[in-house]
């Protein structure tokens, strides 16, 4: 299907190969095989499959990018506070 508008949900979002979203997306975990034109916030994980196309910025904890995926934008990854060392 095709969606025009922002999506916010507490759960997982799966966008299939034929799916497209024009808008910002926020979810716990996102698996993208279609197209998103907008910014993404994934609380847990974002998976860009080989057929995915993402035009927008990413704010995520973990990201998986398969070979063939297209991504045009900026990516900001959260760092766990325990992993940050102070000098």
C-alpha atoms as one frame of an Amber mdcrd trajectory, in Angstrom:
protein
   0.000   0.000   0.000   0.871   3.662  -0.152   0.648   6.075   2.751   1.043
   9.841   2.675   1.453  11.248   6.181   3.351  10.648   9.394   3.224   7.322
  11.233   3.855   6.896  14.959   3.321   3.563  16.662   4.477   1.605  19.678
   5.385  -1.650  18.017   7.068  -2.963  14.916   6.540  -1.689  11.373   7.133
  -3.797   8.266   7.053  -2.080   4.869   6.927  -4.635   2.052   8.516  -4.351
  -1.399   5.401  -2.742  -2.901   4.874  -0.408   0.072   5.706   3.294   0.123
   5.441   6.003   2.741   5.795   9.758   2.213   6.117  11.101   5.732   8.044
  10.717   8.960   8.002   7.349  10.701   8.523   6.501  14.372   8.319   2.933
  15.703  10.088   0.497  18.024  11.554  -1.545  15.172  11.301  -1.013  11.405
  11.955  -3.435   8.550  11.988  -1.663   5.188  11.752  -3.458   1.840   9.880
  -0.696  -0.009  10.284   3.095  -0.091  10.187   5.733   2.634  10.561   9.423
   1.827  10.826  11.011   5.261  12.746  10.855   8.511  12.851   7.677  10.595
  13.112   7.238  14.345  13.545   3.613  15.416  13.730   3.053  19.167  15.314
  -0.384  18.767  16.366  -1.358  15.233  16.096  -0.410  11.558  16.651  -3.057
   8.879  17.121  -1.907   5.278  16.700  -4.908   2.984  18.209  -5.179  -0.533
  15.043  -3.760  -2.158  14.663  -0.797   0.200  14.998   2.882  -0.659  15.160
   5.499   2.092  15.334   9.224   1.417  15.570  10.966   4.789  17.409  11.103
   8.071  17.658   8.271  10.579  17.711   8.382  14.390  18.224   4.822  15.595
  19.799   2.581  18.219  20.835  -0.269  15.858  20.895  -0.410  12.057  21.283
  -3.247   9.553  21.899  -2.313   5.911  21.830  -5.155   3.394  23.777  -4.982
   0.141  21.669  -3.260  -2.509  19.764  -1.009  -0.101  19.610   2.690  -1.053
  19.926   5.333   1.665  20.282   9.076   1.113  20.391  11.154   4.284  22.075
  11.410   7.668  22.230   8.783  10.380  22.448   9.427  14.114  22.921   6.393
  16.341  22.215   6.432  20.052  25.099   5.421  22.273  24.383   3.572  25.492
  25.570   5.659  28.453  27.546   2.705  29.829  29.532   2.563  26.571  30.561
   6.212  26.822  33.763   6.730  28.755  34.550  10.023  30.398  38.110  11.236
  30.566
